[in-house]
Amino acid sequence: MQNTGFVPPVTRAMIRRIVILTIVTVVLSLLFTSFIMWITGQVGGLPLALSIAAFCPLAVTPFATFLFFRQTMELEAAHKALEDAHQGLFELHSKLKDAHRDLEHRASHDSMTGLANRDKFLARLSELKRKSDSGYLLVIDADRFKQINDHHGHDAGDRALLAVGQAISSSIRASDLGARIGGEEFAVVLQGASRSDAVMTAERLRASVERISLTTADGKPLKITVSIGGAPFGPHSRSKEVLRAADSQLYAAKHNGRNQALIAEQTDRAA
């Protein structure tokens, strides 16, 4: 084994072990030598043989034992270093995975509301169509949002958007996707939903927003409502056509007085 330059500290425990091993080695050497001399009948040379038998272990055993302990401690230190390195690599890998997930989340989600962004929304819609899935698309727009910003400031507007985002998250299923696709415009992709499912979800969402209780900086109540338009999609639907159909229902809802949901039974055109 290559010398690592590691010098183990000489402790009482090490000295005790060296002394014990040396004594045991000397005793065994003397007993074995005596037995050999007795068997061969060379009793006359026994004193010299015993001297040699005692001297050799005394000269070799302490040094050899120290080297053995040195190599053992070097191996233990190397093993510990490998364990520490492995643990460090594991922790680094875990941090890199967390950082990668964080970057992916930041790249695909709106920083204010935590909902998916427009790119992720469009990708999800395309993915469902590739899988030949069907469902409904809801487009949600905060009513009179410009007035909130103009009369109460952008802080009030941001709090209103955040509240709408939370209402969307709490109103949809885990399999659905909520997204912020514009300034005050949101969307929900309802996978595998029927028209009755879409109507029920849209109404639940609208009512949830209507119940939001916010106040302005001067303590006045801030009323928030949304208008919702919906349209179905299928494996042969074009995303633009589905969006156009949902937007058409949204504009109709706003024209009819806002704070309502209109869900189309079919898109105007399919390809």
N, C-alpha and C positions, 0 to 999 in steps of 0.2 A: 504493500500500500504506500502511495506517495505521502511524504511527510507534509502535513498541512501547516507546520509551524506552531501548532497549538500545544502549549505546555500545561499539563494539568497541575493544579495546585497540590502540593504535598500536604495531605491532611493526616490527622491522627488515625482515621479509619483506614487510609491507604497504608500507613506504616504498620498498623496492626495486622492487616492482611498479608503484607510482605513478610513480617516476622513469623506469622503462623505458617504460611506456605513454606518459608525457608526451614523452619523447625521440622515440619512434616516431611519435607524432601530429605533433610539430613537423616532423620530417623529411619525412613524407608530405605535410604541408601545404605545405612549401617546394617540394618536388618538383612537386606538382600545380599550385601557383601559377606556378612558373617555366615549366612546360609550357604552361599556358593563355596566359601573357603572350607566350611565344615563338610560339605558334600564331597569336595575334591581332596580332602585330607591334608590341605596345606595350612594347618593351624600355625605353623611357625611364622608364616608371613602375615598372620592376621593383624598385628599392630600397624604395619605399614599399609596394609590394604584398608584398614579402618580409617587411618589418617587421610588417605587419598579419598575414600568414600565420604568423609565428612567435609574435606576441603572443597571438593568440586561443587557440591550444592551451595556451600557458603559463598563461593566465588561467582557462581552463575545465577542462582535463583533470584536474589534480590533485584539484579539488573533486568533479568528476563521478566520478572513479575512486574517491575515498573514499566517496561516496554509494553507488556500486555495491557496494563491499565491505561497506558497512554493511548494505544491503538483503540481500545474500547471506548475511551472518552472522546477520542477524535471521531469515531463512528457515531457516537451518540450526538455529538455536537453537529456533525454533518447531517444526521437524520433530523435533528431539531431545526437546522437551517432550511432543509428541504420542506419540512412541514410549515415553517413560517412563510417560505416563499410561495408554497402552494396556497396557503390561506390568503396571502397577499394578492395572488393572482385571482383567486376566487372572489375576493372582495372587489378587486378592480373590475373583473368581468361583470359582477353584479351592478356596480356603479355605471359601467358603460351601457348595460342593458336598460337601466333606469333612465339614463340620459337619452338613449335612443328612443325609448318609449315617450319621454317627455318632448323630444323634438318632433316625433311623429304626431303627437297630440297637438302641439303648438301649430304645426303646419296644416292640420286638418280641422281645427276648432277655432271658434270665435273667442278672443281673449276676454271679452266682457261677460258674455252670458254662459260660456262653456259649451254652447251648442256647436254642432258641426258648422263649418263654413260653406260657402257656395260651391267650392270645388268638390268637397266631400259629398255634398248633397247631390250634385250632378253625377258624380261617380257612382253613388249608391243607386240612383235611378237607372243609370245605364246597366249596372250590375244585375239588378232585378229583371230588367228586360232581357238580358242575355240568358238568364236562367229560366226564361219563359214564365216568370211570375207576373201576377196581376195585383192590383190594389188601387188605392186612391192617393191622390196628391192634394194636400191642403196648402193654400197660400194665405198667410195671415198678415194683416197690416194694422199697425197701431193708428187709431182714429185721431185726427187733428193733432198729430205729433208735433208739427211745426209750431202750433200755438203753444204747446207745452214749453218748447225750447225758447220761443220768443218772449213769453210772458213770465216764465219761472226760471229760466236759465238752463244751461246745458247739464248742470248737476242733477236737476230734477228730471231732465230728459234721460240721462243715463240710468237713474234709479228706476224710471218707468220701463226702460228697455230690459233691465235686469229682472224686474218683476214679471214682465211678460215672458221672458226666457224661462224663469222658474215655473210659471204656470204651464208652459208647454211641456216641460220635462215631467211635471207631476200628472199630466193629463194623458200621456201616451203610454203604450206598452213598451216592454224592453226590446221587442223586435222591431219597433218603429224607429224612425230617425227624425229628430228635430234639428232644424238648422236656421241660422240667421243668414239670409241671402242678400240683404241690403241694409240700408241705414235703419229703418224701422219696419223692415219687411222680413217675415219669417216663413218657413215652410216645414211641412211634416209629410214624410213618406210613410204611408200605412200599407205595409206589406200584407197581401192576401186579404185585404179588407173588402167587404161588400159595401154597397151604398148605405145601407142602414148602419153599418159600423162607422162609416165616415161621418154620417150625420150625427150619430151619438157622440163621437169623439170631438167633432167640431163644436157641438153645443156644450159639451163638458168644458172644453177649453175656453170658449167664449164666456161662460158663466164664471169660471175660475178667475179670469182677468177682471171681470166686472166686480168681483168681490175684493179685489186688491185695495188695501187701505194705505195710502201714502199721504204725506203732508209736504207742503212747500217750505222754503226756508223761513217764511214768515208765519208758519203754523197753519196755513189754510189747507183744507183737504184737497187732494189732487185726484181727480177722477180719471180712470183709464178704461177704455174699451177697445175692442178690436173688431174688424170686419174680416170675414173668412170666405174664401171661395175654394171650391173643390172640384176635381175632375178625375175620372178613372184612367188608369193606364194598363196596358197589356204588353205581351211580348212583341207586338208589331207596332206599338205606338211610337211616335216620334216625340222626343223630350220637348222640343219647341212647341209642338201642337198641344201636348198635355199642359205645359206651362201657360200657353195662350188661353186654353179652355178654362183653367183654374183662375187666371187673371180676369177673364171675362166675367166669371161668377163673382169675383171679388169686387170688381167695379160696379156690378149690379147691386151688390150688398151695400156698398157705400152710397150709391145713388138712391137706394130705397130708404136711407136714413141711418146707416151705419149700425154698429153693435149687433150684427146678425151674421148668420152663416147660410150660404147658398151652395148646394152641392149638385153638380150636373150629373145626369144619368149616363152620358156618353160624351166623348170628345167630338168636335166638329168634323175631324177628318183623321183617318188612320192610313198608314202606308203599309 
